[in-house]
Amino acid sequence: MTKKILKGLDRISTVKAIIILLLFFMISYFMINGNIVGVAKLETMTGGTSILDITTGYTVDEAYDLLESLGDSGRQHYLSRIIPIDFVFPISYALFFMSVLTMLIRTNYKDRRNLQLLGLIPITCLIFDYAENICVINLLLNYPTRLTTLTKVSSVFTQIKFTMFAVSILMIVMFGVMLIVKLLNRRKAG
């Protein structure tokens, strides 16, 4: 099983794959944040109110204040336009982060192949982003009924998503710096 996972990571961690995944990530990012159907459009519609997904956590009262501020058309836009894109966006950033992280680990540690399994960490972002989205869908569909427990769970999923997102970025930076140092040391020695 580990060999199959490592082969899959190898396939998505080539320069060509990273460029394609970067483009996918950028397109998804602009779609979810843009003014055509994304968050910027919602903020225009609602006078600046955004979405739960971009906060780092929220109380039940904060969540329902936000949902109230969205109004009917804002909640409908969130549900019908932003949420569908927010099922594509996590795939784009998880695959991009996985590919870059795996390539950096493979380049730094050619002799320690199993270390490349750290490249799977961005999958946790995707899992918790999806869990958060499912919670938010239920909050929107059941509004104005207050789903206290679900709102608390959603906030926890949001916090874990952002934590794992930060861990993924920090690992990419750390392994990137290690590669730069390794290359500079080779240049000095050569």
Phi, psi and omega per residue, in radians:
M1 nan -0.775 3.132
T2 -1.048 -0.685 3.139
K3 -1.112 -0.678 3.120
K4 -1.162 -0.715 3.115
I5 -1.110 -0.781 3.136
L6 -1.109 -0.663 3.083
K7 -1.100 -0.733 3.104
G8 -1.096 -0.741 3.102
L9 -1.117 -0.667 3.090
D10 -1.053 -0.739 -3.103
R11 -1.098 -0.622 -3.098
I12 -1.652 0.081 -3.099
S13 -2.024 0.591 3.001
T14 -1.622 2.839 3.130
V15 -1.044 -0.766 3.128
K16 -1.055 -0.807 3.135
A17 -1.106 -0.697 -3.139
I18 -1.118 -0.716 3.110
I19 -1.109 -0.785 3.117
I20 -1.098 -0.777 -3.136
L21 -1.179 -0.586 3.055
L22 -1.097 -0.770 3.107
L23 -1.092 -0.751 3.094
F24 -1.046 -0.794 3.116
F25 -1.074 -0.804 -3.107
M26 -1.136 -0.747 3.119
I27 -1.095 -0.796 3.122
S28 -1.090 -0.732 3.130
Y29 -1.040 -0.827 -3.120
F30 -1.202 -0.555 3.097
M31 -1.163 -0.809 -3.067
I32 -1.304 -0.476 -3.111
N33 -1.782 -0.126 -3.001
G34 -1.330 3.091 -3.061
N35 -1.641 -0.044 3.131
I36 -1.395 -0.986 3.112
V37 -2.336 -0.115 -2.986
G38 -1.491 -2.731 -3.066
V39 -1.091 -0.700 3.134
A40 -1.069 -0.673 3.082
K41 -1.114 -0.772 3.112
L42 -1.058 -0.787 -3.140
E43 -1.093 -0.617 3.072
T44 -1.146 -0.748 -3.130
M45 -1.139 -0.602 -2.981
T46 -1.869 0.122 -3.130
G47 1.274 0.474 3.044
G48 1.973 -0.118 3.120
T49 -1.276 2.395 -3.066
S50 -1.903 -2.550 -3.078
I51 -2.128 2.788 3.132
L52 -1.126 -0.575 -3.025
D53 -1.049 -0.421 -3.055
I54 -1.748 0.037 3.001
T55 -1.548 2.767 -3.120
T56 -1.578 0.194 3.135
G57 2.574 2.791 -3.062
Y58 -2.783 2.690 3.027
T59 -1.484 2.979 3.088
V60 -1.063 -0.780 3.141
D61 -1.098 -0.749 3.120
E62 -1.083 -0.729 -3.139
A63 -1.100 -0.803 -3.097
Y64 -1.308 -0.477 2.994
D65 -1.115 -0.737 3.118
L66 -1.130 -0.812 -3.137
L67 -1.083 -0.644 3.085
E68 -1.144 -0.769 -3.120
S69 -1.095 -0.470 -3.141
L70 -1.164 -0.524 -3.062
G71 1.255 3.023 -3.102
D72 -1.057 -0.822 -3.095
S73 -1.190 -0.610 3.107
G74 -1.185 -0.748 3.095
R75 -1.112 -0.702 3.117
Q76 -1.135 -0.719 3.103
H77 -1.105 -0.786 3.116
Y78 -0.981 -0.845 -3.072
L79 -1.246 -0.751 -3.004
S80 -1.626 -0.373 -3.093
R81 -1.990 -0.839 -3.038
I82 -1.373 -0.805 -3.114
I83 -1.008 -0.798 3.113
P84 -1.012 -0.702 3.103
I85 -1.172 -0.564 -3.118
D86 -1.324 0.020 2.931
F87 -1.667 -0.300 3.080
V88 -1.586 -0.751 -3.061
F89 -0.958 -0.809 3.123
P90 -1.072 -0.596 3.081
I91 -1.095 -0.745 -3.087
S92 -1.134 -0.809 -3.099
Y93 -1.318 -0.597 3.129
A94 -1.124 -0.794 3.128
L95 -1.146 -0.709 3.130
F96 -1.129 -0.846 3.121
F97 -1.075 -0.732 3.119
M98 -1.047 -0.767 -3.085
S99 -1.158 -0.790 -3.131
V100 -1.162 -0.803 -3.123
L101 -1.085 -0.777 3.133
T102 -1.096 -0.765 3.128
M103 -1.076 -0.760 -3.134
L104 -1.139 -0.743 3.125
I105 -1.141 -0.776 3.139
R106 -1.061 -0.701 -3.122
T107 -1.219 -0.653 -3.137
N108 -1.363 -0.576 -3.015
Y109 -2.295 1.163 -3.119
K110 -1.044 -0.569 -3.077
D111 -1.526 -0.084 -3.122
R112 -2.100 1.221 -3.027
R113 -1.000 -0.700 -3.105
N114 -1.122 -0.363 3.088
L115 -1.099 -0.409 3.119
Q116 -1.116 -0.306 3.100
L117 -1.081 -0.345 3.030
L118 -1.058 -0.382 3.083
G119 -1.091 -0.238 3.120
L120 -1.425 -0.198 -3.090
I121 -0.953 -0.695 3.119
P122 -1.049 -0.321 3.083
I123 -1.074 -0.554 3.133
T124 -1.108 -0.594 3.073
C125 -1.060 -0.832 -3.131
L126 -1.048 -0.809 -3.115
I127 -1.050 -0.830 -3.105
F128 -1.305 -0.484 3.038
D129 -1.151 -0.759 3.097
Y130 -1.112 -0.756 3.115
A131 -1.054 -0.761 3.084
E132 -1.053 -0.796 -3.138
N133 -1.046 -0.737 3.123
I134 -1.098 -0.707 3.083
C135 -1.102 -0.818 -3.105
V136 -1.100 -0.696 3.079
I137 -0.990 -0.804 3.135
N138 -1.136 -0.668 3.087
L139 -1.103 -0.755 -3.131
L140 -1.185 -0.738 -3.113
L141 -1.198 -0.496 -3.102
N142 -1.729 -0.017 -3.137
Y143 -1.047 2.376 0.225
P144 -1.625 0.099 3.101
T145 -1.082 2.254 -3.121
R146 -1.473 2.071 3.096
L147 -1.819 1.432 -2.978
T148 -1.031 -0.907 -3.096
T149 -1.104 -0.783 3.141
L150 -1.084 -0.667 3.113
T151 -1.130 -0.722 3.109
K152 -1.131 -0.747 3.114
V153 -1.102 -0.753 3.117
S154 -1.019 -0.754 3.126
S155 -1.095 -0.701 3.094
V156 -1.109 -0.761 3.098
F157 -1.045 -0.716 3.115
T158 -1.068 -0.782 -3.131
Q159 -1.128 -0.736 3.117
I160 -1.139 -0.734 3.110
K161 -0.973 -0.874 -3.108
F162 -1.174 -0.618 3.095
T163 -1.106 -0.814 -3.129
M164 -1.227 -0.539 3.033
F165 -1.070 -0.825 3.131
A166 -1.115 -0.730 3.104
V167 -1.053 -0.753 3.130
S168 -1.070 -0.823 3.126
I169 -1.089 -0.784 -3.140
L170 -1.080 -0.678 3.109
M171 -1.160 -0.701 3.093
I172 -1.084 -0.780 3.118
V173 -1.105 -0.812 -3.110
M174 -1.054 -0.878 -3.133
F175 -1.214 -0.508 3.055
G176 -1.162 -0.774 3.096
V177 -1.111 -0.728 3.115
M178 -1.045 -0.698 3.114
L179 -1.156 -0.745 3.124
I180 -1.080 -0.780 3.121
V181 -1.079 -0.757 3.124
K182 -1.056 -0.774 -3.140
L183 -1.159 -0.701 3.106
L184 -1.144 -0.693 3.111
N185 -1.147 -0.653 3.065
R186 -1.117 -0.729 -3.113
R187 -1.123 -0.717 3.124
K188 -1.152 -0.690 -3.104
A189 -1.299 -0.508 -3.048
G190 -1.572 nan nan
